[in-house]
Amino acid sequence: MESLYDVQQLLKQFGIYVYVGKRIYDIELMQIELKNLYEGRVIDRDTYLQGWHILRREHHIEESREGD
């Protein structure tokens, strides 16, 4: 996984579609869903950490855009 799109595709494999309407909220909800998949032992630790880092990076980017 390298992008937010890749994380979306991972979630989609499990029937999880996220669209709140505001990108930063979508990212936050994806973080919650990713964590739930990991805690439910549906995805492994490496997959979780890859997704978590991508979502964290994208969240930071969105926060900096909103600050401008």
Phi, psi and omega in degrees: 000137181227344187221170177300322178301319179297321177294319177301318180293323176298311180298322181298329178301334182254015177076022181255113178245123183245120171205104179264329178122336177240127188306317183295325178289323176300315180297316180297319178292323177297323177299318179296314181295320178298317179297319179297320177297319180292314180294332176276005179059034178271326176240156181277172185297317181297317179297316178301311182295321177300310180297319181297317180295319178297313181295322178297316179298312181295323178296317179298318178299315180295322178297320181290328176293320181290332180287339182284000000 
